[in-house]
Amino acid sequence: MDTMRVGVFEETDRPALCRMLADSEDFPQHLLYLYRRAGSHHTTLVARRGEQIDGMLGGSFDADLAVTGVFDVFELPPAPHAFLDRIHVREAARGRGVGRALIEAFAFEAMERECTFIGGSIDLSPGLTARKVFFEGLGFSIREHGNIGADPTGVLAAIMNS
C-alpha cells in the first residue's frame, strides 16, 4: 500500500487534480475552472498515494480577516491570518486521515509564516454535521454562517492529542 504524502501542488499535478475534482460527486463543478489553469494567489496542497491525488486544500497566508467584518464573531489577533478556502477529499479516500493530514500541513505552514489565526467557512450543503465534527475535532470553533476559526498552534495541538 502506498504511503500518503502531503505537499505543495506542482504544475505537473494539475491534470490529476482536475480529474479527481471532476470525478467527484460532491465537488461544485462550477468551481473546477479555478484549478484548470495557473495564476492563483492561493497555495494549494495535495495529498497523494502513489500517483493518485486523494485530496486537496487551497488557502492563503497573507489575509487580514478583520477587514471584511465577516470574522468579527471571533476575537481576532493581529494579522497576518491564514484563510482556508477549500478542502476536498476524494470520496473513496474519506475516513483515512487525508483531510486531517491536509489541515495539519496547512496549520504548520500558517505557523511557520507567523499567521496568528486560521479562518474559513464550511460548506453548508448536505453533510454539514460530518464537516462540523471534522473541524471541531481539529480544534476549530464554528460560528454563525459556518465561519470557522482557530489558532494554528491550537489546531496542531488538537491533532497531536487525538
Order of alpha helices (4+ residues) and beta strands (2+ residues): beta-alpha-alpha-beta-beta-beta-alpha-beta-alpha-beta-beta-alpha
